[in-house]
Amino acid sequence: MRNLGQELRVAILGCGFWSRFQIPAWLELPNVRCLAVCDWSAERAEATARRFQIPRFYRDASDLMANEKADVVDIITSPDTHRDLVLLAASHRTPVICQKPMAGDFATAKEMVRVCRDAGVPFFVHENWRWQRPIRGLKGVLESGEIGRPFRARIDFNTSFPVFKNQPFLRELDELIVMDLGSHILDVARFLFGEAQNVYCLLERIHPDIRGEDVATILLRMRDGTAVACNLSFASRSEIERFPETYFFVEAERGSVTLGPDFWIRVITENGTRIRQYLSPVYSWADPNYALVQASIVECHRNLRQGLEQQGKAETTAEDNLRTMELVFASYRSAQTGDVVHIQTSLDWPNSQPIGLAD
């Protein structure tokens, strides 16, 4: 078993928008070294290596894997490349972290998990949304039992922030907001309320110059009976165009809890009302519009490292993330058919033990 104090050597595949934040987030952790970066654009790979003082860069991921002795590979590329890169890492017996969404279809996601499992290779999904400090605070309220068992909840992420400016490829996706943002929100719904048994979804396209949907309304019935409504939009108008927060309202048997603007959590019970603000660290490398989200990347990295080194449980293993992807694809199926979709949760390894780095 590796010691948590040992140096962790990370190789980066993908030098696009999010790599500018994933890489410095790794460097916030003690004893982490980025060995090399890779991107199909040599110019972009070289610029990224220079920006973060990383010694080597590559255009071909196979060359990087053949020449570098990384403890883990962090894949920060578009979903259509994830399968081949994850399987490449597995063929080298190198632990791998993959950006969300894991894959563009459920069969491919299951294949990726199966190949890594059979090879004994740790496989994680970089799902950072649940690591936002206000969301962890909300989880703490629910776990405390103060408001009793939840019976209804609402999760809102509605914005006019120009997401297509930073990530123009989003305009070309046939499946947009549920795949891109919904993979975050549905994972948070599972994190807070457990597994879902039914999904119903409505989709809309408001922007005229995109291919996929930019508005989604998803209703989940969780296994314990809680009804969770997820409202997602890239087309909502607001007075201030900024990257918004995720808002929550949870009703329970003995009270309610709200996570509202500026990270304030309000708990109401028969004993009165209390409020607390959950502020996140602000890092020098973070984009102010994304500061909340980017601070959560550090905590996600920290947790995944603990899982890699068997010093704790990594929350977002690829096997766990299959359940989130099942909800993503069930949402699209519901929107297409107009039916409520029942979640089978018939995954291959529902109770598997975590795999860590070799000694």
C-alpha positions as CSV (number, residue, x, y, z in Angstrom):
1,M,0.0,0.0,0.0
2,R,1.3,3.4,-0.9
3,N,1.9,6.1,1.7
4,L,-0.3,9.2,1.4
5,G,2.9,11.3,1.7
6,Q,4.6,9.8,-1.4
7,E,4.8,11.8,-4.6
8,L,1.9,11.2,-7.0
9,R,3.0,11.4,-10.6
10,V,0.2,12.5,-12.9
11,A,0.0,12.5,-16.7
12,I,-2.6,14.8,-18.4
13,L,-4.4,13.8,-21.6
14,G,-6.2,16.9,-23.1
15,C,-5.2,20.5,-23.0
16,G,-8.5,22.3,-23.6
17,F,-10.5,24.7,-21.5
18,W,-10.8,22.6,-18.3
19,S,-7.2,21.6,-18.2
20,R,-6.3,25.2,-17.3
21,F,-8.0,24.5,-14.0
22,Q,-7.6,20.7,-13.5
23,I,-3.8,20.9,-13.7
24,P,-3.3,23.7,-11.1
25,A,-5.9,22.0,-8.9
26,W,-3.6,18.9,-8.8
27,L,-0.7,21.2,-7.9
28,E,-2.6,22.5,-4.8
29,L,-2.2,19.0,-3.2
30,P,1.1,18.2,-1.5
31,N,3.6,16.0,-3.3
32,V,2.0,15.9,-6.7
33,R,4.0,16.3,-9.9
34,C,2.7,16.5,-13.4
35,L,5.0,14.5,-15.6
36,A,3.7,15.4,-19.1
37,V,0.7,16.6,-21.0
38,C,-0.7,15.5,-24.4
39,D,-3.0,17.0,-26.9
40,W,-3.7,16.5,-30.6
41,S,-2.6,20.1,-31.1
42,A,1.2,20.2,-30.5
43,E,0.9,24.0,-30.1
44,R,-1.7,23.7,-27.4
45,A,0.2,20.9,-25.7
46,E,3.4,22.9,-25.7
47,A,1.7,26.0,-24.4
48,T,0.1,24.1,-21.6
49,A,3.4,22.5,-20.6
50,R,5.1,25.9,-20.6
51,R,2.3,27.5,-18.6
52,F,2.5,25.0,-15.8
53,Q,6.2,24.2,-16.1
54,I,5.6,20.6,-17.0
55,P,8.8,19.1,-18.5
56,R,7.4,17.1,-21.5
57,F,4.5,17.3,-24.0
58,Y,3.1,14.9,-26.6
59,R,0.7,14.8,-29.5
60,D,0.1,11.1,-29.3
61,A,-1.3,9.5,-26.1
62,S,0.3,6.2,-27.0
63,D,3.7,7.8,-27.0
64,L,3.1,9.4,-23.6
65,M,2.0,6.1,-22.2
66,A,5.0,4.3,-23.6
67,N,7.5,6.8,-22.3
68,E,6.1,8.1,-19.0
69,K,5.8,6.2,-15.7
70,A,2.7,7.9,-14.3
71,D,0.9,6.8,-11.2
72,V,-2.4,8.0,-12.7
73,V,-3.6,9.3,-16.0
74,D,-6.1,12.2,-15.9
75,I,-8.3,12.4,-19.1
76,I,-9.6,15.9,-19.8
77,T,-10.9,15.4,-23.3
78,S,-14.3,15.3,-25.1
79,P,-16.6,12.3,-24.4
80,D,-16.1,10.8,-27.8
81,T,-12.4,10.1,-27.0
82,H,-12.9,8.7,-23.5
83,R,-13.3,5.0,-24.4
84,D,-10.1,4.7,-26.4
85,L,-8.0,6.6,-23.9
86,V,-9.4,4.7,-20.9
87,L,-8.7,1.4,-22.6
88,L,-5.2,2.6,-23.5
89,A,-4.5,3.4,-19.9
90,A,-5.9,0.0,-18.9
91,S,-3.6,-1.8,-21.4
92,H,-0.6,-0.2,-19.6
93,R,-2.1,-1.1,-16.2
94,T,-2.1,2.6,-15.2
95,P,-4.9,3.9,-13.0
96,V,-7.1,6.4,-14.8
97,I,-9.4,9.3,-14.0
98,C,-11.9,10.3,-16.7
99,Q,-13.7,13.6,-17.2
100,K,-17.5,13.4,-17.1
101,P,-19.7,12.3,-18.9
102,M,-18.0,8.9,-19.0
103,A,-19.3,7.9,-22.4
104,G,-21.9,8.8,-25.0
105,D,-23.9,5.6,-24.5
106,F,-24.5,3.2,-21.6
107,A,-23.0,0.1,-23.4
108,T,-19.7,1.9,-23.9
109,A,-19.6,3.1,-20.3
110,K,-20.2,-0.4,-19.1
111,E,-17.5,-1.7,-21.4
112,M,-15.0,0.8,-20.0
113,V,-15.7,-0.2,-16.5
114,R,-15.6,-4.0,-17.4
115,V,-12.2,-3.7,-19.1
116,C,-10.6,-1.8,-16.2
117,R,-12.1,-4.2,-13.7
118,D,-10.8,-7.2,-15.5
119,A,-7.4,-5.7,-15.8
120,G,-7.3,-4.7,-12.1
121,V,-6.9,-1.1,-13.0
122,P,-8.5,1.6,-10.8
123,F,-10.9,3.7,-12.8
124,F,-12.5,6.9,-11.5
125,V,-14.7,9.6,-12.9
126,H,-13.9,13.3,-12.2
127,E,-17.3,14.3,-10.8
128,N,-16.5,17.4,-8.8
129,W,-20.0,19.0,-8.5
130,R,-20.8,17.1,-5.2
131,W,-17.6,18.5,-3.7
132,Q,-18.8,22.1,-3.8
133,R,-18.6,23.3,-0.2
134,P,-22.3,24.5,0.0
135,I,-23.5,21.1,-1.3
136,R,-21.4,19.3,1.3
137,G,-23.0,21.6,3.9
138,L,-26.5,20.7,2.6
139,K,-25.6,17.0,2.8
140,G,-24.5,17.5,6.5
141,V,-27.9,19.0,7.3
142,L,-29.8,16.0,5.7
143,E,-27.5,13.5,7.5
144,S,-28.0,15.1,10.9
145,G,-31.6,14.1,10.9
146,E,-32.6,17.6,12.1
147,I,-35.4,18.0,9.6
148,G,-36.3,14.4,9.4
149,R,-36.9,12.3,6.2
150,P,-37.1,14.4,3.0
151,F,-40.2,13.8,0.9
152,R,-39.8,16.4,-1.8
153,A,-36.9,18.4,-3.3
154,R,-36.0,20.8,-6.1
155,I,-32.6,21.3,-7.7
156,D,-32.3,24.4,-9.9
157,F,-29.5,25.3,-12.3
158,N,-30.8,28.0,-14.7
159,T,-28.5,30.5,-16.4
160,S,-27.9,32.8,-19.3
161,F,-24.2,32.6,-18.8
162,P,-22.5,32.2,-22.2
163,V,-21.3,28.6,-21.8
164,F,-20.9,28.3,-25.6
165,K,-18.2,31.0,-25.6
166,N,-15.8,29.0,-23.5
167,Q,-16.8,25.6,-24.9
168,P,-18.0,26.2,-28.5
169,F,-18.1,22.5,-29.2
170,L,-21.2,22.3,-27.1
171,R,-23.2,23.9,-30.0
172,E,-22.6,20.8,-32.1
173,L,-23.8,18.2,-29.6
174,D,-27.0,16.3,-30.5
175,E,-27.4,15.6,-26.7
176,L,-26.5,18.7,-24.8
177,I,-27.7,19.8,-21.4
178,V,-28.6,16.5,-19.8
179,M,-25.3,15.0,-21.0
180,D,-23.1,17.9,-20.0
181,L,-24.8,19.5,-17.0
182,G,-27.3,16.8,-16.1
183,S,-24.5,14.3,-15.4
184,H,-23.5,16.7,-12.6
185,I,-26.9,17.4,-11.3
186,L,-28.1,13.8,-11.4
187,D,-25.0,12.7,-9.5
188,V,-25.7,15.3,-6.9
189,A,-29.3,14.1,-6.6
190,R,-28.0,10.6,-5.9
191,F,-25.4,11.9,-3.5
192,L,-28.1,13.7,-1.5
193,F,-31.1,11.4,-1.8
194,G,-29.9,7.9,-2.8
195,E,-30.8,5.9,-5.8
196,A,-33.7,6.6,-8.2
197,Q,-36.3,4.1,-9.3
198,N,-38.2,6.2,-11.9
199,V,-37.3,9.0,-14.3
200,Y,-39.5,11.3,-16.3
201,C,-38.0,14.0,-18.5
202,L,-39.0,16.9,-20.8
203,L,-36.6,18.7,-23.1
204,E,-36.6,21.9,-25.1
205,R,-34.3,23.8,-27.4
206,I,-34.4,27.6,-27.1
207,H,-31.1,28.8,-28.6
208,P,-31.7,28.7,-32.4
209,D,-28.0,28.1,-33.3
210,I,-27.4,24.8,-31.4
211,R,-28.2,21.2,-32.3
212,G,-29.1,19.8,-28.9
213,E,-31.4,20.6,-26.0
214,D,-30.6,23.6,-23.7
215,V,-33.5,23.2,-21.3
216,A,-34.5,20.0,-19.3
217,T,-37.0,19.3,-16.6
218,I,-36.3,15.9,-14.9
219,L,-38.5,14.3,-12.3
220,L,-37.0,11.5,-10.2
221,R,-38.8,9.2,-7.8
222,M,-36.1,7.9,-5.4
223,R,-36.2,4.5,-3.9
224,D,-37.2,5.9,-0.5
225,G,-40.1,7.7,-2.1
226,T,-38.6,11.2,-2.2
227,A,-39.7,13.2,-5.3
228,V,-36.8,15.2,-6.8
229,A,-37.4,17.8,-9.6
230,C,-34.2,18.9,-11.5
231,N,-34.6,22.1,-13.5
232,L,-31.7,22.8,-15.9
233,S,-31.4,25.6,-18.4
234,F,-28.7,27.4,-20.5
235,A,-31.4,29.7,-21.8
236,S,-32.8,31.4,-18.7
237,R,-32.6,35.2,-18.6
238,S,-31.2,37.0,-15.5
239,E,-30.2,40.5,-14.6
240,I,-26.6,39.5,-14.2
241,E,-24.9,37.1,-16.6
242,R,-22.6,35.2,-14.3
243,F,-21.9,31.5,-13.8
244,P,-24.7,30.7,-11.4
245,E,-25.0,28.6,-8.3
246,T,-27.0,25.5,-7.9
247,Y,-30.1,26.2,-5.7
248,F,-31.9,23.6,-3.6
249,F,-35.1,23.4,-1.7
250,V,-35.8,20.3,0.4
251,E,-39.0,19.6,2.3
252,A,-38.9,17.0,5.1
253,E,-41.1,15.6,7.8
254,R,-39.9,18.0,10.5
255,G,-38.7,21.1,8.5
256,S,-37.1,22.3,5.4
257,V,-33.7,23.4,4.1
258,T,-32.8,25.8,1.4
259,L,-29.5,26.5,-0.3
260,G,-29.9,29.9,-1.9
261,P,-27.9,32.7,-3.5
262,D,-24.4,33.5,-2.2
263,F,-24.1,30.0,-0.6
264,W,-26.5,30.6,2.3
265,I,-28.1,27.5,3.8
266,R,-31.4,28.2,5.7
267,V,-32.8,25.5,8.0
268,I,-36.4,25.9,9.3
269,T,-37.9,23.7,12.0
270,E,-40.4,24.1,14.7
271,N,-37.6,25.3,16.9
272,G,-37.0,28.3,14.6
273,T,-34.7,29.3,11.7
274,R,-31.0,29.3,11.4
275,I,-28.7,30.3,8.6
276,R,-25.1,29.7,7.7
277,Q,-23.0,30.8,4.7
278,Y,-20.7,28.2,3.2
279,L,-17.9,30.0,1.4
280,S,-15.3,28.2,-0.8
281,P,-11.6,28.9,-1.1
282,V,-10.8,31.2,-4.0
283,Y,-7.6,30.2,-5.9
284,S,-5.4,32.6,-7.8
285,W,-5.7,30.4,-11.0
286,A,-9.5,30.2,-10.9
287,D,-11.8,32.0,-13.3
288,P,-14.0,34.3,-11.1
289,N,-17.1,33.1,-13.0
290,Y,-16.3,29.5,-12.1
291,A,-14.6,30.0,-8.8
292,L,-17.1,27.8,-6.8
293,V,-16.9,25.0,-9.3
294,Q,-13.1,25.2,-9.6
295,A,-12.5,25.1,-5.9
296,S,-14.4,21.8,-5.8
297,I,-11.9,20.3,-8.3
298,V,-9.3,20.5,-5.6
299,E,-11.4,18.5,-3.2
300,C,-12.4,16.0,-5.8
301,H,-8.7,15.4,-6.6
302,R,-8.0,15.1,-2.9
303,N,-10.7,12.4,-2.6
304,L,-9.6,10.5,-5.7
305,R,-6.0,10.5,-4.5
306,Q,-7.1,8.9,-1.2
307,G,-8.9,6.2,-3.2
308,L,-5.9,5.6,-5.4
309,E,-3.7,5.2,-2.3
310,Q,-6.2,3.2,-0.3
311,Q,-6.1,5.9,2.4
312,G,-9.9,6.4,2.1
313,K,-12.9,5.7,-0.1
314,A,-13.1,7.5,-3.4
315,E,-16.7,8.5,-3.9
316,T,-16.9,8.8,-7.7
317,T,-15.5,5.5,-8.9
318,A,-16.5,4.6,-12.5
319,E,-18.6,1.8,-11.2
320,D,-20.6,4.2,-9.0
321,N,-20.8,6.7,-11.9
322,L,-22.5,4.1,-14.0
323,R,-25.6,4.7,-11.9
324,T,-25.5,8.4,-12.8
325,M,-25.0,7.6,-16.5
326,E,-28.0,5.3,-16.3
327,L,-30.1,8.3,-15.2
328,V,-28.7,10.4,-18.0
329,F,-29.7,7.9,-20.7
330,A,-33.0,7.1,-19.0
331,S,-33.8,10.9,-19.2
332,Y,-33.2,10.9,-22.9
333,R,-35.3,7.8,-23.4
334,S,-38.1,9.3,-21.4
335,A,-38.0,12.5,-23.4
336,Q,-38.1,10.6,-26.6
337,T,-40.9,8.2,-25.7
338,G,-42.9,10.4,-23.3
339,D,-42.9,7.6,-20.8
340,V,-41.7,7.2,-17.2
341,V,-38.6,5.0,-17.3
342,H,-38.0,2.5,-14.6
343,I,-34.3,2.2,-13.5
344,Q,-33.2,-1.4,-13.4
345,T,-29.9,-0.8,-11.6
346,S,-28.8,-4.2,-12.9
347,L,-25.1,-3.3,-12.9
348,D,-22.4,-5.9,-12.9
349,W,-20.6,-4.9,-9.7
350,P,-23.0,-3.0,-7.3
351,N,-21.1,-4.1,-4.2
352,S,-17.5,-4.2,-5.4
353,Q,-14.6,-3.2,-3.3
354,P,-12.3,-0.3,-4.3
355,I,-9.1,-1.0,-6.0
356,G,-6.0,1.0,-5.1
357,L,-2.6,1.5,-6.5
358,A,-0.1,-1.4,-6.3
359,D,2.6,-1.2,-3.7
